[in-house]
Amino acid sequence: MPRETEPSLNERSFVLQSLQQNIRVDGRAFDAFRDIELSFGDEYGIADVRLGKTRVIVRISATVTQPFPDRKFDGLFTVTTEIRPWPCLPSNQTPTQTLLSRLLEKAIRRSSALDTESLCIISGTKCWSIRPDLHVLSHDGGLLDASCIAVVAALQHFRRPDVMPLSMLHHPLCVTFPFFDVGAGAHSSSNPAAGSGGDAVIAVIDATLLEAQLSTSSFSITVNRHGEVCQIAKLGGATVDALTLLNCTNVALVTDQELTKFIAGKMEEDAKMKDVGGCQHQGGSEASVV
């Protein structure tokens, strides 16, 4: 895969000076997402997410296979990603693809969002293997956040061949904060890092590709609507104050509530479109835990 074009010195100076003056290039506040579009395919388990100019499509597939010997009562869940500028080019696994797959698997499987025990058919012999295939059609920043929205929405939308929805215990969503060291003088009430580093550190939500390339580090946190932190990933060598991470966590919790309502609304719209006869089974909701 060809290397991404690095920002020029003029672009670097313009973006960082704009952030120092509390301005983002696209006019958004520091804690604002770009416009999100979510649509589902005619088949169950297909989700198309557009976050600004970033677009990802997820398709969920289910096959019957044999469980791992040490996990006889659990089904399988694996995420595959594909980032290619042109479909004709060879699909070599890149570090970005590997990191994206691992973060999504940790956010969903290791947080027990998907009830893998419900995927067991015959203990130690047969189980369901659920595989989200994630295709990145265009990348302009916010790739992890958009991919997590697409995977979680597709899992809620999916139906197994036996017409049963997947058992989702909760719906984790990722929120990523790139950090910028712009020096003293920057102050904004919408800055998630405000008040923790002398206003020399700026954090934003849903960074564009240009902003992400100019950041010194990033902090990705996965939370659910119950206020639980499912995963934390700190990428980059720059140090970040502990209070900054706490502020970002609080912002992520509020953002997750909005995204969860957005996905639920789109699920209801799609269910009404498909429920022509009025007898469709309403699934995909969170399972009750006793």
N, C-alpha and C positions, 0 to 999 in steps of 0.2 A: 504494500500500500504506500503511495507517495506521501512524503512528509507534508505536514500542514505548513502553509505560508506563515512565516513569523512576522509579527507586527513591526512596522517601520519605526524609526526613532520619532518621527512626527506623530504617528498614531499613539505611541506610548506616552509622549509628553502631553498630547491633547486629552487623552482619557484620564490620566492621573491628575492633571490640573483641574479637569472638570469635577472629578470626585472630591478634590480638595475644596472646591467651591460648592459642594453639595448638589452637584448636577451629574446625572448619568446621560450618556450619549443619546439614548432613546427617550429621555424625559421622564422615566419612571422614578418613583421613590426608591430608597434603598431596600425597603422591605416589601416591594410589590412584584408580583409575578407578571409575566407577559400573558396575553390572551391565550386561553387553553381551549382547544377543541377536541372533543371525544366522540367518536362514532363507532358503532358495532357493525360487523358484517352480517350477511344473510345467514351464515352458519354460526352456531354457538361457539364462543371461544375465540373470536377474532375482534381485536380492538385496535383502533387507529387513533393515535394521539398526536396532536400538533401543538407545540409550545413555541410560539413565535414562528421562526423559520425552521425549527427542529421538528422532524417528523419521524415517528417510529410506529411500526406495525407489529403486533404480537399475535401469534396463532397458537392455541393450545391443542395438543394432541394427547391421546391416551391409548396405551397398549398394555396388554397383559404380559407380564414377565415374572421372573423368579426373584424373590426378595433376597437381600444380603443375609448370609448365614447368621450374623450377630444381631440382625434386626428382623426376626422372623414375622413379627406382627405389624411391620410398617411397610407402606408402599414406597415408591421412589419418586423423587422430584429433582429434576435437573433443568438448568437454563442454558440455552445455546444462543449466542449472539452472532450477528453478521453485520460488519461494517465494510462496505465496498463502494467505491465511487462509481463503478460500472459493473453490471452483473457478469460481463464476459471475463473479468479479471479473476485470477485464482483466489480462492478464499483461504488465505493463510491467517492463522490465529495471531493477532497482534496483542501487545500488552494492554491496550485499551479494552479490547474485547474480553480478555481474561479477567481484568479487574472488574469490568462491568458485570460479568457472569457471577463472579464470586460475591460481590456486594449484594446482588439481587438474591442469590441463594441464601446468604446469611440473613438478609432482611426478612425473608419469607419462611424458609425451612427451619433455620436455627431459632427463630423466634416463635416457632410452633404456630404460625399463622394458619398454615394448612395442616389439617388433622390427618397426618400420614397413616394413623392406625385405621382410619375409615377406608383406606385404600386396600386393606388386606382382604383377599378373597378366600384363600386357604392358607393357614399358618405354615410358613416355611416352604410353600410350594408355588402359590400363585398370588400375584398382587397387581394393582394398577400402577403403571409408570406414567406420571404426568410430566409433560415436557413443553414448556413455553419456548417457541422459536421467535426470537426477537430480531427484526430486520430494521436497521437504521437507514432510512431513505435520504435524510438530510440532517446535517449536524451544525447547529449554530448556538451551542452552549446548552446547559441544563439537561445534558443527556441522561444522567443517572435519575434525575427527578422525573423526567418524561417517561423513561423506561419503566420505572417503578409504578407510576400511575397506569401505564398500559398493561403491565403484567397483572397487577392487582385487579384491575377492571376486567381483564380477559378471564381471570380465574373465577370471578363472581359470575360472569356471563356464561361460562362453559357448562356443558352437560355431557356426562359420560354416555357411552353407547347404550347403557341401560336407562337413559333419560333422567338420571339423578344428578343434581348439582353437587359440586364439591363442598365439603364441610370446611368452612372458613371460621376459625375461632376469633380472629380479629383482622383488621385491614391495615397493615403497616404501610406508611408512605415516607419517602425520602425527601429531605430538604437540605440543599447544599448551600454553604456560605463560603464564597471565596474571600480572602483577606488581602487588603492592600495597605502597604506602608507608605502613606503620603506625607508624612512629617506633620509638624504642629500646624495648627490653624484651622483644621477641619472640624466642623461641629454640625450635627444634624439630629433632630429628634427621631428620625426614622432609621438611624444607623444602629443595627443590632449590637455593635461593639461600643456604643457611646458610653462614656463615663468610666471606662475600664483601663484605657491605655493612654490617657492624656490626649485623647482625640487624634492620636497619630495613626491609629489603626482603624480602617474602615472595612466593614463587612456588608455584603449585599446578598440579595436573594435572586436566584434565577439569572445568573450571569450569562451574557452573550459569549460567543466563542472568543471574541476579541478581549473582553474583560477577563475571561478565564485564563487566557494566555499571559496576561499581565499581572495576575495575582501572585503573591508570594507563597501562599499556602491555601488549603481549603479544608473545610470541616463539614462532613456529611453526617446527618443524624436522622435516624429512622424512628418515628413515633407512631402511635395509633390514637384513636379518638378517646381512649380511656386515660390518656395522659401517661402512658408507659413508654419508656425509652427502650427500643428494641435493638438498636445498633448504633455505634459511633465509629466513624472512620476519619482519622486526621491524616491528610495527605499534604506533603510539602515539609520543608525543613524549618520554616520560620516558626518561632515560638509564639504562642497565643496565651494571653492571660486567662486564668481560670474563671474570673468573673465574666469575661467575654463569652466563653463557652456556655456559661449558665444563661446569659442573656439570649444567646442564639437558640438555646433549647426552649426558652419560653416563647420566642417568636415562632419556632417550628411547631410548637403545640397549637398555637392559634391558627397557623397556616394549614395544619393537618385537618382541623375541624372544617375549614372552608373547602378543602379539596375532597374530603369525605362526603360532604353534602352535595358537592358538584357531581361526583361519581354516582351517588345514589339517585340523584335527579335524572341523570342520563340513563341509568338502568331502568327507572320507571318509564321513561319515554319509550325506550326500546321494547320493554315488555308490553306496553299498550299497542305498539305497532304490530308485534307478532301475535298478540292475543286477539285474533280476529273473532274466534268463536266464543271467547269468554270463558274458556275452560283450561287455559294454560296454567301449569303449576308454577306458582311464584316461589322461586328459590333464590339462592345466592346471598341470603342474609346471614348474619353472624350466628353461629350455633350457640345455644344457651349452655353455659357451664354451671354445673351444680356444685 
